[in-house]
Amino acid sequence: MLEATSVPEIKLEGVEMKYQTAAAEVLALHQISIDIARGEFVSLLGPSGCGKTTLLRLMADLIQPTGGEVKVAGKSAKEARLAQKYGIVFQSPVLYEWRKVKHNITLPLELMGMKKAQREEKAMRLLELVGLRGFEDKYPWQLSGGMQQRVAIARALSMEPEILLMDEPFSALDEFTRERLNEELLSIWSEVGNTVVFVTHSIPESIFLSDRVFVLSPHPGRLSAVVDIPLPRPRTPDMRNTPEFFELIARIRGSFEGV
């Protein structure tokens, strides 16, 4: 895992996002200022409608803010996107059903023009990393939902991104699978060492995964609190049952505004 430094990997200053509807102008995000250090694992936590996904999309330069500024390693979000600094994992795995697992992973590498032997070698390394070695010739429809999300993570990592942006990737999974994938994600992060921004509406999930939790409240979306998570690493399942864990749940739950 990379050591977090004092230089922000991602910096948002006074970010606002407004949408124009037929009836009126809607303020989705209001004056969001965030610094995320290199190598940090942070969560954007909040209820539906607080702007978590909008904020992630702004970081990824999928949309542009109507106010404020987004910087990545001192450059604009657009420059970071063009430099392929991002890997993105969405709520749905978005896999191509007619392509084998290994060919779903290598798709971005094909588009880059990487030679077949190099692509397949990298795919096998990534399958090993996400615990799917032996499934390379399966099709997505032959895998469970959790396995499909691991393929999506491997595909996002194929470009060796400095920043991994994850938009509620485990929200559709059952609780048992979700908790297991939380542990596997931390194992992958500890080996790869990139910066992770993880969107979730689950307080326990945000605590278990993160170095810090950015708590967002709605109407309009704004930053209510930044909560440090002092639990030691590596995180273990039994930490979820400790007094310290429950204290953090209570602290975060009490930090929401206007919910």
N, C-alpha and C positions, 0 to 999 in steps of 0.2 A: 504494500500500500504506500502511495506517495505521502510524504509529509505535507500537511497543510502549511502554506506560507502566509505572510502578511499581505502579499500582493493578491488582490481579488482575481479569481478566474472569471467570475461573472459579477458585474456591477450594474445595478439598476438604480437610477436616480430620478425621483419624482415622477415615476411612470404613471401615466393615465391612459385609459382606453375608453373611448366613447363610441357608441353605435347610434346611427340614425335610423329610426323606425318610421313607419308611415304616420304614427301618432305623435312621436316626440323623440328627443335625443336622450339616450340612456347612458348613464355613466356606469361602466362595468368595473373599472378599477380606478382608485383614487390615491394619488401620491404614494406609490409604492417605492420604497428605497431599501435595497438589499445588497449585501456583499457576501459572496460565496468564495471561499478560499480553494485553491487548487488541492485536489485530493479529498475534499470533504464529501460526506454523504449527508444531504439535507432533504427534508420533506417539506412540501407545501401541503398544509393540512387545513381542511375547512369543509363546511356543509355544501350541498349542491347550490350553485348560483353565486358562489363567492369569488369566482374568477380564477381558480387554480389552473385549469387547462388553458385559459386565455393567457395567463402569465407564462406558462411553459411555452406556448406558441410564440409569444413575443421573444423569449430567449432564443428560440430556434429560428427566428426571422421568417416564420410562416405567415405572420401578420406584423404590422408596424404600429407602434404606439401613436396615439394622437397627442401625447404630451410626454415630456421627460426623455430619458436616454437609456439605452441598453448597450453595455460594453462587455466584450469578451476578450480577456487578455489584453486589454487596452485598445482593442479595435471595435469596430461596429459589429453588430450581430450579423449583418449581411456579409461582411468580410470573413467572419468566422465560418459562416455557412459555406461560402465559396471555397474556403480553405479546408473544408470537410472535417471540421473540429467536432461535429455532433454525430451521435448515434441516437436514434429515437425508437422507443418501444411504446406502442399504443395499447389501448384497452383490448382491442382485438388483435390477434397475431398477424392478420393480413398476409397469410401464406397463399401461394399459388397451388391449388389442389392437384394440378397436373404435373407439377415438378416434384421430384424426389426431395427429401429433406436436405441432402447435401447441395442440391441445385438451388433450393430456396436460399440457403446461406451464401452461396457463391454469386447470386444474382448481381449485387452491387459491384463485385469484382469483375464480372463479365462486362458490365457497362463501362468499367474503367479500362478494359482491354488487357487485363492480366491473363497470362498464359494458363491453359487448362491445368497443367500439372501443378503449377503454383497455387491455383485456386483450390484444387481438390486437397492439396496438402494442408492448406490453411483451414479448410472446412473440417478436416479430420481433427486438427488440433483444437478447434473451437467446440466440436462435438464432445471431445474428451473433457474440455473445460466445463461444459454445462451438463455433463453426465449422460450423454446420449450416444456414446460410441456403440456401434452395433445397429443403430437405427438409421444410418445414412441413406440406405436404399429404400426406406419406407416412404409412403406418401402421407401428407398431413392428415388425411381422413382416417389413417390407421393409428393415429396417436391420440392420447388423452388431451384434454384442454391444457393441463399443466405442462405436458411435454411440448405442445405446440408453442406455448409462450417461451419455453426454453430455446426452441428453434429461433423464435423472433429475437431473443436476446443475443444468440450467437450471430445472427445476421447483422444486428446492430453493431456488434463488436468486430465484425469482419473488416471494417474500415479503420480499425484501431483508433477510435475517436478519443479525444482528450476529455470529452464531456458526454455523459450518457443521460438523456432526458427520458423519463419514464412516466407515462400518463395512466395511472391506475391500472397497471398491467395485470394485477391479480384479482381485480374486483369481481370478475364473473366466476371465480373458482370457489369451491367449498372451503370452509375454514381450515380443515386439516391439510388440504393441498396448499392452501395459501401460506400457512405457517411454515410448512416444509420448504416452499419456494423462497420465503423470506430468508431462511437459513442458507439456502443454496446461493441466493443472490449475494449475500454478505461474503460467502466463500469466494465467489467469482470476483467481487470487488476487491477483496484483500489481495488477490493474485494480480489483477489487472492494474489497479491503482488509479483509475480515472476519477474524475469528479462526477458525482451522481446527484441529479435533482429528481425527486420522486414525488409524484402527486398521489395523494390518498385522502379518503374521508374517514379512515380508521385511526383512532387515537392510539390503540395498542401497537398497530403496525408501524406508525410513524416513530414511536418511542423505541421499539425493538431495532429498527434499521438505522436510525439517524445519529449524527453528531449534534445536529441542531434541528429544531422544528420551527418553521415559520407558520404561525397561526393566522389564517385569513378569516375575516368576518364579512358578511354580505351587506348589500343595500347602502352604498355601493361597496364593492370589494376593497378591503383595506387591510393593512398589516396590524393585527391586534397585539401580537406578542412574538418574541423570539425566545424560545426555550432551549437552553443547553441540556443535553442528555449526558449525564456524567457516568452512566453505566460502563463498566470496563469492557474491553474487547479482548478476545472474541466473545460475541454474545452467544448465550446458550439458552435453550428452551426454558430451563428452570428459572431464569431471570424474570419471566413473565408472572411468576407467582410470589415475588418478593415484595416486602413493604415499600421499598424504594420505587419499584415499578408502579405500584398503585398510587403512591404519592405524586408521581409524575402525571399519571392519568388525571388525577384530581386537579393538579395545577393547570394542565392544559385545558381541561374542561371549563375551568373557571376563568380562562383568559378570553373566551369568545365574547364578542360584543354584538348586541342587536340580533341575536339568533332567535 
